[in-house]
Each structure stands twice: as structure tokens, then as C-alpha cells.
Amino acid sequence: MGPSRLRKVQVAATRRVRAAIDASTFAGGLLVRHAPLPSTMLLGQGLLTGLDTPLGKEFHDGIDLSVGQWQKLAIARAYVRPAALLVLDEPAAALDARAEAAVYARFAELAAGRTVQLISHRLGSCRLAGRILVLHDGALVEDGAHEQLLAAGGRYAELYRMQAEWYR
């Protein structure tokens, strides 16, 4: 993501933070209860005025977050928003191993009652899905649950085993 695109994302996230976490939601502790990570891991200790701290250097006294912190914030906002559909495109790409584990440890709980479209090249996270669609060269080549696709021995199984080799 280029610098100009990143700046637009940061400004958009900053402007919508209060809309996603309105006074009643925050007062009820919904953010803390539903965030995929503890609030200190989410935004760190450096927020001078708590959740009212302006995010992004474009703002007076605004602070800039790391890419991983922006991603954690986006994930938390997605979980807090009362949407029936969540689209998560590589939700843990900028997270360290501990933060990624924390997100996926609560994935089922936080996605309960919703349809979740998880787009990922990290096939370990696909084990959480009830249904996996495998695309290759723009075409659907496999469809099934994790165990079914492994047993079928197709493209998914090949890629899953390739990634698993790195952890042996």
C-alpha cells in the first residue's frame, strides 16, 4: 500500500472511530468486551487522552500507529459493528505471532451469528472456516471443509502441506 493510500486509510479510520464506538457503546464497555485483543495490546500505552486521542499525524496532537496497530483497530471495529456480514481480507497480515494467535483464538466467538468471508493465503487460518473455496487463476477449483480438501489431495492439500513444512 503506497504512502498516499495509507494516509487516506488512516484519516478515514480516525474520522470513523467515534462513529463506530459511540458514547453509549463505549460506556457499556462493548469495545473492551468485543475487541479481539486487550485494549492495551490494541492501541498500546501511548494514547495521551485515551480513546479520544486523535489518530494520524495529520491532526494536531495526533499520534501515528504502526501498521499492525491500525490492523488491530480495524479488526476490533469490524467485530464491534453490528453487521451480519464480515469480510476479512488477510486480517492478521501485519500482526506478530502472539497478536495473530489472540485474534484467531476468539474468532469463532466473535463471528458467532454472522457470515464471515475470510480471505487468506495463510492456510492455517482456513481451518476455522466451515467452507473453503479455493481459487486458482481466477477460477474456483475446490470447495469443501478443511478435512475434506486435505483428503481430496488437490491444490488446497498441496499448498497446506507446503506451508506446514515450515513449522516442522
FIKOLZA-1660 file (N, C-alpha, C; in steps of 0.1 Angstrom, whole numbers, plus 5000, padded with zeros to 4 digits):
% residues 168
   i   px   py   pz ch aa at
   1 5009 4988 5000  A  M  N
   1 5000 5000 5000  A  M CA
   1 5009 5012 5000  A  M  C
   2 5007 5021 4990  A  G  N
   2 5016 5033 4989  A  G CA
   2 5013 5043 5000  A  G  C
   3 5022 5053 5002  A  P  N
   3 5021 5063 5012  A  P CA
   3 5008 5071 5011  A  P  C
   4 5004 5075 4999  A  S  N
   4 4991 5083 4998  A  S CA
   4 4979 5074 5001  A  S  C
   5 4979 5062 4997  A  R  N
   5 4968 5053 5001  A  R CA
   5 4967 5051 5016  A  R  C
   6 4979 5048 5022  A  L  N
   6 4979 5046 5037  A  L CA
   6 4974 5059 5044  A  L  C
   7 4978 5070 5039  A  R  N
   7 4973 5083 5046  A  R CA
   7 4958 5083 5045  A  R  C
   8 4952 5080 5034  A  K  N
   8 4937 5080 5032  A  K CA
   8 4931 5071 5042  A  K  C
   9 4936 5059 5043  A  V  N
   9 4931 5049 5052  A  V CA
   9 4932 5054 5067  A  V  C
  10 4943 5060 5070  A  Q  N
  10 4945 5065 5084  A  Q CA
  10 4935 5076 5087  A  Q  C
  11 4933 5085 5078  A  V  N
  11 4923 5096 5080  A  V CA
  11 4909 5090 5081  A  V  C
  12 4906 5081 5072  A  A  N
  12 4892 5075 5073  A  A CA
  12 4890 5068 5086  A  A  C
  13 4900 5060 5091  A  A  N
  13 4899 5053 5103  A  A CA
  13 4897 5063 5115  A  A  C
  14 4904 5074 5115  A  T  N
  14 4903 5084 5125  A  T CA
  14 4890 5090 5125  A  T  C
  15 4885 5094 5114  A  R  N
  15 4872 5101 5114  A  R CA
  15 4860 5091 5118  A  R  C
  16 4862 5079 5116  A  R  N
  16 4851 5070 5119  A  R CA
  16 4852 5062 5132  A  R  C
  17 4863 5064 5139  A  V  N
  17 4864 5058 5152  A  V CA
  17 4853 5061 5161  A  V  C
  18 4849 5074 5163  A  R  N
  18 4838 5077 5172  A  R CA
  18 4825 5073 5166  A  R  C
  19 4823 5072 5153  A  A  N
  19 4810 5067 5148  A  A CA
  19 4808 5052 5151  A  A  C
  20 4819 5044 5150  A  A  N
  20 4818 5030 5153  A  A CA
  20 4817 5027 5168  A  A  C
  21 4823 5036 5176  A  I  N
  21 4823 5034 5190  A  I CA
  21 4816 5046 5196  A  I  C
  22 4803 5047 5195  A  D  N
  22 4796 5059 5201  A  D CA
  22 4796 5059 5216  A  D  C
  23 4792 5070 5222  A  A  N
  23 4793 5071 5236  A  A CA
  23 4786 5060 5244  A  A  C
  24 4774 5056 5239  A  S  N
  24 4767 5045 5247  A  S CA
  24 4774 5032 5245  A  S  C
  25 4780 5029 5233  A  T  N
  25 4787 5016 5231  A  T CA
  25 4799 5016 5240  A  T  C
  26 4807 5027 5240  A  F  N
  26 4819 5027 5248  A  F CA
  26 4816 5027 5263  A  F  C
  27 4806 5034 5267  A  A  N
  27 4802 5035 5281  A  A CA
  27 4798 5021 5286  A  A  C
  28 4792 5013 5277  A  G  N
  28 4788 4999 5281  A  G CA
  28 4800 4989 5280  A  G  C
  29 4812 4994 5277  A  G  N
  29 4823 4985 5276  A  G CA
  29 4823 4976 5265  A  G  C
  30 4815 4978 5255  A  L  N
  30 4814 4969 5243  A  L CA
  30 4827 4968 5236  A  L  C
  31 4835 4979 5234  A  L  N
  31 4847 4978 5227  A  L CA
  31 4857 4968 5234  A  L  C
  32 4858 4970 5247  A  V  N
  32 4868 4962 5255  A  V CA
  32 4863 4947 5255  A  V  C
  33 4850 4945 5256  A  R  N
  33 4845 4931 5257  A  R CA
  33 4846 4924 5243  A  R  C
  34 4844 4931 5232  A  H  N
  34 4844 4925 5219  A  H CA
  34 4857 4927 5211  A  H  C
  35 4866 4935 5216  A  A  N
  35 4878 4936 5208  A  A CA
  35 4885 4923 5208  A  A  C
  36 4892 4919 5196  A  P  N
  36 4898 4907 5195  A  P CA
  36 4911 4906 5204  A  P  C
  37 4915 4917 5209  A  L  N
  37 4927 4918 5217  A  L CA
  37 4925 4927 5229  A  L  C
  38 4932 4926 5240  A  P  N
  38 4930 4935 5251  A  P CA
  38 4933 4949 5246  A  P  C
  39 4926 4959 5252  A  S  N
  39 4928 4973 5247  A  S CA
  39 4942 4978 5247  A  S  C
  40 4950 4973 5257  A  T  N
  40 4964 4978 5258  A  T CA
  40 4972 4972 5246  A  T  C
  41 4969 4960 5242  A  M  N
  41 4976 4954 5230  A  M CA
  41 4971 4961 5218  A  M  C
  42 4958 4965 5218  A  L  N
  42 4952 4971 5206  A  L CA
  42 4958 4984 5202  A  L  C
  43 4960 4993 5212  A  L  N
  43 4965 5006 5209  A  L CA
  43 4977 5010 5217  A  L  C
  44 4981 5001 5226  A  G  N
  44 4993 5004 5233  A  G CA
  44 4991 5014 5245  A  G  C
  45 5001 5018 5251  A  Q  N
  45 5000 5027 5263  A  Q CA
  45 5002 5042 5259  A  Q  C
  46 5005 5045 5247  A  G  N
  46 5008 5058 5243  A  G CA
  46 4997 5068 5239  A  G  C
  47 4985 5065 5243  A  L  N
  47 4974 5073 5239  A  L CA
  47 4972 5084 5250  A  L  C
  48 4976 5096 5247  A  L  N
  48 4976 5107 5257  A  L CA
  48 4962 5109 5263  A  L  C
  49 4952 5109 5255  A  T  N
  49 4938 5111 5260  A  T CA
  49 4929 5099 5258  A  T  C
  50 4935 5087 5260  A  G  N
  50 4927 5075 5258  A  G CA
  50 4921 5074 5244  A  G  C
  51 4908 5069 5243  A  L  N
  51 4902 5067 5230  A  L CA
  51 4899 5080 5223  A  L  C
  52 4900 5092 5230  A  D  N
  52 4898 5104 5223  A  D CA
  52 4911 5110 5217  A  D  C
  53 4922 5103 5218  A  T  N
  53 4934 5107 5211  A  T CA
  53 4932 5107 5196  A  T  C
  54 4935 5118 5190  A  P  N
  54 4935 5119 5175  A  P CA
  54 4945 5109 5169  A  P  C
  55 4940 5101 5160  A  L  N
  55 4949 5091 5153  A  L CA
  55 4953 5096 5139  A  L  C
  56 4966 5097 5137  A  G  N
  56 4971 5102 5124  A  G CA
  56 4979 5115 5127  A  G  C
  57 4990 5116 5121  A  K  N
  57 4998 5128 5122  A  K CA
  57 4992 5141 5116  A  K  C
  58 4982 5139 5108  A  E  N
  58 4975 5150 5101  A  E CA
  58 4968 5159 5111  A  E  C
  59 4965 5154 5123  A  F  N
  59 4958 5161 5133  A  F CA
  59 4967 5167 5143  A  F  C
  60 4963 5178 5149  A  H  N
  60 4970 5185 5160  A  H CA
  60 4970 5175 5171  A  H  C
  61 4982 5172 5177  A  D  N
  61 4984 5163 5187  A  D CA
  61 4981 5148 5184  A  D  C
  62 4979 5146 5171  A  G  N
  62 4976 5132 5166  A  G CA
  62 4988 5123 5167  A  G  C
  63 4986 5111 5170  A  I  N
  63 4997 5101 5170  A  I CA
  63 4995 5092 5159  A  I  C
  64 5006 5086 5154  A  D  N
  64 5005 5077 5143  A  D CA
  64 5007 5063 5149  A  D  C
  65 4999 5053 5144  A  L  N
  65 5000 5040 5149  A  L CA
  65 5009 5032 5139  A  L  C
  66 5014 5021 5144  A  S  N
  66 5021 5011 5134  A  S CA
  66 5011 5005 5125  A  S  C
  67 5015 4999 5115  A  V  N
  67 5006 4992 5106  A  V CA
  67 4998 4981 5113  A  V  C
  68 5005 4974 5122  A  G  N
  68 4999 4963 5130  A  G CA
  68 4988 4969 5139  A  G  C
  69 4991 4981 5145  A  Q  N
  69 4981 4987 5154  A  Q CA
  69 4969 4992 5146  A  Q  C
  70 4971 4997 5134  A  W  N
  70 4959 5001 5125  A  W CA
  70 4951 4988 5122  A  W  C
  71 4958 4977 5119  A  Q  N
  71 4951 4965 5116  A  Q CA
  71 4943 4960 5128  A  Q  C
  72 4949 4960 5140  A  K  N
  72 4942 4956 5152  A  K CA
  72 4929 4965 5154  A  K  C
  73 4931 4978 5152  A  L  N
  73 4920 4987 5153  A  L CA
  73 4909 4984 5143  A  L  C
  74 4912 4981 5131  A  A  N
  74 4902 4978 5121  A  A CA
  74 4895 4965 5124  A  A  C
  75 4902 4955 5129  A  I  N
  75 4896 4942 5133  A  I CA
  75 4886 4944 5145  A  I  C
  76 4891 4952 5155  A  A  N
  76 4882 4955 5166  A  A CA
  76 4869 4962 5162  A  A  C
  77 4871 4972 5153  A  R  N
  77 4859 4979 5148  A  R CA
  77 4850 4970 5140  A  R  C
  78 4855 4961 5132  A  A  N
  78 4847 4952 5125  A  A CA
  78 4839 4943 5134  A  A  C
  79 4845 4938 5145  A  Y  N
  79 4838 4930 5154  A  Y CA
  79 4827 4938 5162  A  Y  C
  80 4830 4950 5165  A  V  N
  80 4820 4958 5173  A  V CA
  80 4808 4962 5165  A  V  C
  81 4810 4965 5152  A  R  N
  81 4799 4969 5143  A  R CA
  81 4789 4958 5142  A  R  C
  82 4776 4961 5144  A  P  N
  82 4766 4951 5144  A  P CA
  82 4762 4947 5129  A  P  C
  83 4772 4941 5122  A  A  N
  83 4770 4937 5108  A  A CA
  83 4767 4922 5107  A  A  C
  84 4759 4918 5098  A  A  N
  84 4756 4904 5096  A  A CA
  84 4767 4897 5088  A  A  C
  85 4774 4905 5080  A  L  N
  85 4785 4900 5072  A  L CA
  85 4798 4907 5075  A  L  C
  86 4808 4899 5078  A  L  N
  86 4822 4904 5079  A  L CA
  86 4830 4900 5068  A  L  C
  87 4838 4909 5062  A  V  N
  87 4847 4905 5051  A  V CA
  87 4861 4908 5057  A  V  C
  88 4869 4898 5059  A  L  N
  88 4882 4899 5065  A  L CA
  88 4892 4895 5054  A  L  C
  89 4900 4904 5049  A  D  N
  89 4910 4902 5039  A  D CA
  89 4923 4902 5045  A  D  C
  90 4929 4890 5047  A  E  N
  90 4942 4889 5054  A  E CA
  90 4942 4896 5067  A  E  C
  91 4933 4893 5076  A  P  N
  91 4932 4901 5088  A  P CA
  91 4944 4901 5098  A  P  C
  92 4953 4891 5096  A  A  N
  92 4964 4891 5105  A  A CA
  92 4978 4893 5098  A  A  C
  93 4977 4899 5086  A  A  N
  93 4989 4900 5078  A  A CA
  93 5000 4909 5085  A  A  C
  94 4996 4919 5092  A  A  N
  94 5006 4928 5098  A  A CA
  94 5007 4926 5113  A  A  C
  95 5002 4915 5118  A  L  N
  95 5003 4912 5132  A  L CA
  95 5014 4903 5135  A  L  C
  96 5020 4904 5147  A  D  N
  96 5030 4895 5152  A  D CA
  96 5023 4882 5156  A  D  C
  97 5031 4871 5158  A  A  N
  97 5026 4858 5161  A  A CA
  97 5016 4858 5173  A  A  C
  98 5019 4865 5183  A  R  N
  98 5011 4865 5195  A  R CA
  98 4997 4872 5192  A  R  C
  99 4998 4883 5186  A  A  N
  99 4986 4890 5183  A  A CA
  99 4977 4882 5173  A  A  C
 100 4983 4876 5163  A  E  N
 100 4976 4868 5154  A  E CA
 100 4969 4856 5161  A  E  C
 101 4976 4850 5170  A  A  N
 101 4970 4839 5178  A  A CA
 101 4958 4844 5187  A  A  C
 102 4960 4856 5192  A  A  N
 102 4949 4861 5200  A  A CA
 102 4937 4864 5192  A  A  C
 103 4939 4869 5180  A  V  N
 103 4927 4872 5171  A  V CA
 103 4920 4859 5167  A  V  C
 104 4928 4849 5163  A  Y  N
 104 4921 4837 5159  A  Y CA
 104 4916 4828 5170  A  Y  C
 105 4921 4830 5182  A  A  N
 105 4916 4823 5194  A  A CA
 105 4902 4827 5197  A  A  C
 106 4898 4840 5194  A  R  N
 106 4885 4845 5197  A  R CA
 106 4876 4845 5184  A  R  C
 107 4882 4841 5173  A  F  N
 107 4875 4842 5160  A  F CA
 107 4861 4836 5161  A  F  C
 108 4859 4824 5165  A  A  N
 108 4846 4817 5165  A  A CA
 108 4836 4825 5174  A  A  C
 109 4841 4829 5186  A  E  N
 109 4832 4836 5195  A  E CA
 109 4827 4849 5189  A  E  C
 110 4837 4857 5183  A  L  N
 110 4833 4870 5178  A  L CA
 110 4826 4870 5165  A  L  C
 111 4827 4858 5157  A  A  N
 111 4820 4857 5145  A  A CA
 111 4806 4850 5146  A  A  C
 112 4803 4846 5158  A  A  N
 112 4791 4838 5160  A  A CA
 112 4778 4847 5155  A  A  C
 113 4770 4840 5148  A  G  N
 113 4758 4846 5143  A  G CA
 113 4760 4855 5131  A  G  C
 114 4771 4855 5125  A  R  N
 114 4774 4863 5114  A  R CA
 114 4780 4854 5102  A  R  C
 115 4779 4859 5090  A  T  N
 115 4785 4853 5079  A  T CA
 115 4799 4860 5078  A  T  C
 116 4810 4852 5077  A  V  N
 116 4823 4857 5077  A  V CA
 116 4830 4852 5064  A  V  C
 117 4834 4862 5056  A  Q  N
 117 4842 4858 5044  A  Q CA
 117 4857 4861 5048  A  Q  C
 118 4865 4851 5049  A  L  N
 118 4879 4852 5053  A  L CA
 118 4887 4849 5041  A  L  C
 119 4895 4859 5037  A  I  N
 119 4904 4858 5025  A  I CA
 119 4918 4857 5031  A  I  C
 120 4925 4846 5028  A  S  N
 120 4938 4844 5034  A  S CA
 120 4946 4835 5025  A  S  C
 121 4959 4838 5025  A  H  N
 121 4969 4829 5019  A  H CA
 121 4976 4821 5030  A  H  C
 122 4973 4824 5042  A  R  N
 122 4978 4816 5053  A  R CA
 122 4968 4805 5056  A  R  C
 123 4970 4793 5051  A  L  N
 123 4960 4783 5051  A  L CA
 123 4957 4777 5065  A  L  C
 124 4966 4779 5075  A  G  N
 124 4963 4775 5088  A  G CA
 124 4951 4782 5094  A  G  C
 125 4949 4794 5090  A  S  N
 125 4937 4801 5095  A  S CA
 125 4924 4796 5088  A  S  C
 126 4926 4790 5077  A  C  N
 126 4914 4785 5069  A  C CA
 126 4907 4773 5077  A  C  C
 127 4915 4767 5086  A  R  N
 127 4909 4756 5094  A  R CA
 127 4897 4760 5102  A  R  C
 128 4896 4773 5104  A  L  N
 128 4885 4779 5112  A  L CA
 128 4872 4779 5104  A  L  C
 129 4873 4778 5091  A  A  N
 129 4862 4780 5082  A  A CA
 129 4854 4767 5081  A  A  C
 130 4841 4769 5080  A  G  N
 130 4832 4757 5077  A  G CA
 130 4832 4753 5063  A  G  C
 131 4835 4763 5054  A  R  N
 131 4835 4760 5040  A  R CA
 131 4847 4768 5034  A  R  C
 132 4855 4762 5026  A  I  N
 132 4867 4768 5020  A  I CA
 132 4865 4767 5005  A  I  C
 133 4867 4779 4998  A  L  N
 133 4866 4780 4984  A  L CA
 133 4881 4782 4979  A  L  C
 134 4886 4774 4971  A  V  N
 134 4900 4776 4966  A  V CA
 134 4899 4781 4952  A  V  C
 135 4906 4793 4950  A  L  N
 135 4906 4799 4937  A  L CA
 135 4920 4797 4931  A  L  C
 136 4921 4795 4918  A  H  N
 136 4933 4794 4911  A  H CA
 136 4931 4800 4897  A  H  C
 137 4940 4810 4894  A  D  N
 137 4939 4817 4881  A  D CA
 137 4925 4822 4878  A  D  C
 138 4918 4827 4889  A  G  N
 138 4905 4834 4888  A  G CA
 138 4893 4824 4887  A  G  C
 139 4896 4811 4888  A  A  N
 139 4885 4801 4888  A  A CA
 139 4884 4793 4901  A  A  C
 140 4872 4789 4904  A  L  N
 140 4870 4781 4916  A  L CA
 140 4874 4767 4912  A  L  C
 141 4884 4761 4920  A  V  N
 141 4889 4748 4917  A  V CA
 141 4886 4738 4927  A  V  C
 142 4883 4742 4939  A  E  N
 142 4879 4733 4950  A  E CA
 142 4869 4740 4960  A  E  C
 143 4861 4732 4966  A  D  N
 143 4851 4737 4975  A  D CA
 143 4849 4726 4986  A  D  C
 144 4850 4729 4998  A  G  N
 144 4848 4719 5009  A  G CA
 144 4853 4724 5022  A  G  C
 145 4852 4715 5032  A  A  N
 145 4857 4718 5045  A  A CA
 145 4872 4714 5045  A  A  C
 146 4880 4719 5055  A  H  N
 146 4894 4716 5056  A  H CA
 146 4898 4702 5055  A  H  C
 147 4892 4693 5063  A  E  N
 147 4895 4679 5063  A  E CA
 147 4891 4672 5049  A  E  C
 148 4880 4676 5043  A  Q  N
 148 4876 4671 5030  A  Q CA
 148 4887 4675 5020  A  Q  C
 149 4891 4687 5020  A  L  N
 149 4901 4692 5010  A  L CA
 149 4914 4685 5012  A  L  C
 150 4918 4683 5024  A  L  N
 150 4931 4676 5026  A  L CA
 150 4930 4661 5021  A  L  C
 151 4919 4655 5024  A  A  N
 151 4917 4641 5019  A  A CA
 151 4916 4640 5004  A  A  C
 152 4911 4650 4998  A  A  N
 152 4910 4650 4983  A  A CA
 152 4923 4651 4976  A  A  C
 153 4933 4657 4983  A  G  N
 153 4947 4657 4978  A  G CA
 153 4949 4667 4966  A  G  C
 154 4940 4677 4965  A  G  N
 154 4941 4686 4954  A  G CA
 154 4950 4698 4957  A  G  C
 155 4947 4709 4951  A  R  N
 155 4955 4721 4953  A  R CA
 155 4956 4726 4967  A  R  C
 156 4945 4726 4974  A  Y  N
 156 4945 4731 4988  A  Y CA
 156 4954 4722 4996  A  Y  C
 157 4953 4709 4995  A  A  N
 157 4961 4700 5003  A  A CA
 157 4976 4702 5000  A  A  C
 158 4979 4704 4987  A  E  N
 158 4993 4707 4983  A  E CA
 158 4998 4720 4990  A  E  C
 159 4991 4730 4989  A  L  N
 159 4995 4743 4994  A  L CA
 159 4996 4743 5010  A  L  C
 160 4986 4736 5016  A  Y  N
 160 4986 4735 5030  A  Y CA
 160 4998 4728 5035  A  Y  C
 161 5001 4717 5029  A  R  N
 161 5013 4709 5033  A  R CA
 161 5026 4716 5031  A  R  C
 162 5027 4724 5020  A  M  N
 162 5038 4732 5017  A  M CA
 162 5041 4742 5029  A  M  C
 163 5030 4749 5033  A  Q  N
 163 5031 4759 5044  A  Q CA
 163 5034 4752 5057  A  Q  C
 164 5028 4740 5059  A  A  N
 164 5030 4733 5072  A  A CA
 164 5045 4728 5073  A  A  C
 165 5051 4726 5062  A  E  N
 165 5066 4721 5063  A  E CA
 165 5074 4731 5070  A  E  C
 166 5071 4744 5069  A  W  N
 166 5080 4754 5075  A  W CA
 166 5079 4753 5090  A  W  C
 167 5069 4747 5096  A  Y  N
 167 5067 4746 5110  A  Y CA
 167 5072 4732 5116  A  Y  C
 168 5078 4724 5108  A  R  N
 168 5083 4711 5113  A  R CA
 168 5097 4711 5116  A  R  C
% end
